[in-house]
Amino acid sequence: MHRTPAHPGATSEALTDASLTARYVEAATRTVPDAQRADVAAELRASIDDQVEARAAQGADPAAAERAVLTALGDPDALAAGYTDRPLHLIGPRFFLAWSRLLRLLLAIVVPCVAFAVALGGALDGDSFGSVVGSVVVTAIGVAVHLAFWTTLVFAVVERTSRADHEPLAPWSVEKLPEKQDTGTGLGELVATLGLLALAAGAVLWDHARGVVVTGQTDESFLDPSLWPVWTTGLFVLLAAEALIAVTVYARRRWTMPLAAANAVLNLVLVVGVLWLYAQDRLVNPEFFPALVEGDAAEVTSIVATVLAFVFVGSGLWDTFDGFRKARRVR
């Protein structure tokens, strides 16, 4: 019930104020359970009336006083959330870290794997480059949206159905401290990198000189013989440049953004060259698989060339990402 106005001249204004009070109380209690609604409404109305009377006693206009009181109380839905202990956030602090870590992990693993599988499937089916790219982009976006939606939905349900005194989903302990991250600047990394580069160069030379398949008196090479000497020489130059970057990183004991950028350029050149050779059907020796299998050897050659091209692309992308990741970690 509305209190008597502080002075007689405010009768018409008080009626307006009473209407505002009633509307505010109704808005603030409409989500309160029925068993508590009457008590909460009476308490809130009394509090509003007391504050209005206090302002009016100090000479404030009753209508202006009530508007000021209601404004100070704020959004009635926020007030109602306080009465019912209803969270005003989607994922609260108790579960935010678990939600964030899980979502980032899923996005980092599932989306690239699905994108790689879709691209490989489209390439094996003989789809055009534009069609493969379009399928990959659409599928990757769809998978990311679904992962974000369903992961968030599960955590939002858990947030609203668990008691506030419950422990987090995965209580923290010292065993969960992150391990010291590899910077890629140790002697072991240098030896491993130089060893892999030397092994790759040796495999290319062996494949050209000796081949890997014996058919009577003929050794067939795995790579297309037309790649020698121009393309293979270019490959050796790229391998030597990669070795130089590895030695420079070891000498400086850290990755830098310029070194990461140079590494990215080398990977880009390698990937573009491999994709161009793949598009020209010059990546795998067309005589290699006819010497090994019976039947449609051309299809086998196409499948192996596609998988090999995707391995080069995936390796180049990962190496580029890893270089920038290590450089950013140093910064």
N, C-alpha and C positions, 0 to 999 in steps of 0.2 A: 504494500500500500504506500502511496506517495505521501511524503510528509507535507505539513502545512507550509506554504511559501513563507520566506523570511520577511516579506513586507507585502501589504495589501495590493500594491500596484502591479504585482507580478502574476496575477491569476491566470491570464490567457497564456503567458509564457510558461507557467508551471504545467499547464495541460500539455503543451508541446514537449516539455522536459519529461513528463511522465510517460508519454508515448515513446520517447527515445530510450528511457530506462527499460520499459517493458520489452521493447524490441531487442535491446542489448542482452537482457537476461535470457530471453527466449533463444537468441542465437548462441549464447554461451553454454546453455544447458541442453540443447537438443540432442547432443551425442552422449550425454550422461545417462547411465542406466536408470531405468524407471524407479528403482527402489531408492535412489539417492537424489533424484532430480528435484523433488520438492524442497528438501533440506538445502541443497546447494543453491537453488534459486532464491530461497528466503535469505540465506546468508549473504549472497552476492547483492541482492536488492538492498538489504540493510546497510551493507558496506558502502554502496553507492550513495544512498540517502545521507548517511553520516558525513561523507566527504563533501557532498553538495551543501549540506547545512553549515558545515564548518567554513566553507568558502563564502557562503551567503552571509554568515555572521560577521565576516571581515569586510562586508560591503560589496561583494561581487554580485552581479546580476545573476539570479537563479538559473536562467536559461544558459547563460554563458558559463556559469559554474558547472552545470551538469555536462555540458559539451566538453569542458576541460577535463572533468573527471573521467568521462568515457574515453576520451582521447588518450589520457594517461594510462588507462587500463589496457589499451591496445586491442589487437584483433581478438574478437570473442572466440574464434576457433582455436587460437593459440592458448587462450585462457582455459578453454574446455579441455585441451590436451593435457594441461597441468592437473586438472581435476581427475582425469581418468588415467593418468600415467601413460598416455598414448604418445609414442615417439613422433617427432616432426621431421624425421629424416628417413631416407630410404635404407641406408646401411649405416649403423651407428659405430661408435669407436670400438665397441667390444669385438665386432666382427670385421671391421673395415680392413685391417691388415691381412687377415686370412682371405677375404674376398679379393683384395687387390692382387695379392701374390698368386692366388689360383688363377685369376682371370688372365694376368700377364703370362703365366706359364702356358696356359691353354692356347692363347693367341700366338705365342712364339713357336709352339710345336705343331698344333693342329692345322693352322692356316697355311703355313709353308708346305706341310706334307700333302694336304689336300690340293693345293695349287700345283705342286709338282706332279701329283698323280693325274690331275685333269690335263695338264699340258702334255704329259707323256702319252696319255691315252689318245688325245686329239692328234698328236703327231703320228702315232702308230696307225691311226685310222686314215691318215692322209689328208686331214683338214688343212685349209689354208692358214697362213701365219696370222692373218687378221682374225679368223675364226677362233684359233687357239687362244690368242691374247684376250679376245672378248670373253670366251668361256672361263678363262682363268680369273679375270678381273671380277666377273659377275659371281662366280662360285666363291672366290675368296671373300668378297664383301658379304655375301649371304652367310657363309660360315662364321665370320667374325660377329655379325649381328646376332646370330643364333646363340653363339657362345656367350656373348655379353648379356643377352636377354635372359637365358635360362639360368646362368650362374647368378646373376643379380636377383632373379625371382626366388631362387632357392634360399639365398642368404636373407632376403627380405622376409620370407616366411619364417625362417628360423629366428630372425630378429624379433618378430612380433608374437611368436608362440613360446619363447623361452623366458624364464624369469630373469629379472635384472641381477639377481645374485648368483646366476650361473657363471661358471668359469668360461673363458673363451674356448672355441672349438679345439684349439691346439695350444695349451699353456706353454709359455716360453721357458726354456732352460738354457744353461750355458752350453749344452751340447749342440745347440742350434746356432751358435756363433759361426759366421761364414768363414770358410777356409781362406788362407791368404791366396789371392788371385794371381794367376800366372800372367806375367808381363811380357813373356816372349822374348826376353833379352838375355837369358842364361846361355852358358856354353852348350848345354844339352840341346836347347832349341836350335842353336846355330848348327851343330853337328847333324841333327835330324833333318833340318831344312836342306843343307848342302848335300847330304846323302840322298835324299829323295830327288833333288834336282839332277844329281849325277846319275842316279838310277834311271830317271826318265830319259836323259840324253843317251845313255848306254842302250836302253831298250829300243829307241828309235834307230840308232846305228846298227844294232844287231838285226832288227827287223829288215832293214834295207840290205844289209850285206849277206845275211844267212837265211832270213825267212824263218817261219815257224811250222810249216807244213811240208812234209816230204811226200811227193806224188811221183813215184818212179825216180827219175833223175832230176826233178824240178822242186825247188824250195819256193813256196809261195809266201810273200810278205803279207802281213795283216793290213798295213796301211797301203793306200793307193800308191803305186810306184811313181805316178806323175807328180807326187809331192816333192820328189827329189830333183834338183838340189835347192830350188828357190824357197819353197815353203818350209822345208826342214831347216834350212839355214836361218830363216826368220825365227823358227821355234828355238833354235840354239841361242840366238841373240836375246830372246825373251827370257830364257832360262838363266843366261849369264847375268842379265839385269836383275832378275829375282835374287840371284846369289849375292850380287853387289848390295842390294837393299838389306839382305839378311846380315851381311858382314857389317854394314853401317849401323844397323840397329844394335848389334852386339858391341861395337866399338863405342857407341854413345850411351849404352846401357839403358836406352829408352826409345820408345816409338815417338815420333813427332807427326804433326798433321801433314807437313810436306812429304815425309816418307810414306805415310798412309795414302796420300793422294797419288804419289808416284806408283805405289803398288796397285792402286785402283786402275790407273791408266794402263799398266801392263796387263792386268786381268781383262780389261775391256778390249784391248787389242787381240788378246788370245781368244776370247769368247767370240768376238766378231769374225775373226778368221775361221774358227771352227764352224760357226753357223753358216758362213758363206760356202765353205767346202761341203758342208752337209747339204745345203740347198742345191749345189751343183753335182751331188752324188759322187764326190771325189774324196770322201773321208776314208772309206774302207775299200780295200782291193776287191773288185768284183769277181776275181778268180779265186779268192781265198776259200769261201764256203762251198763252191761247187766241188772243190777237191776234198771236202770233209763230209758233206751230207748228200743224200740222194733226194730227189724231189725238187721242190721250189726253192732253190738256193738263193734266188734273187730276193725273195721275201725275207729269208733269214738275214741276208746282208742288210736289207733296209731296216729291219728291227734292231740289229746290233748297232748300226750306224746311228739310229735315233737315240738309243740308250747311251751310247758313247758321247754324243753331242750334249745330252742332258747332264751327264756326269761332269763334262767340262764346264757347262754353264753353272751348275750348282756349286762346283768347287771354286770357280771364280767369284761367284757372289759371296760365298762364305768367307773366302780369304780376304775379300775387300772389306766386308763387314767386320771381320776380326781385327784387321789392321786399324780401322778407325776406332773400334771399341777400345783397343789397347792404348792408342794415342789419346783418346778422351780420358781414359782412366788416369794416365800420367798427368794430364792437365788438371 
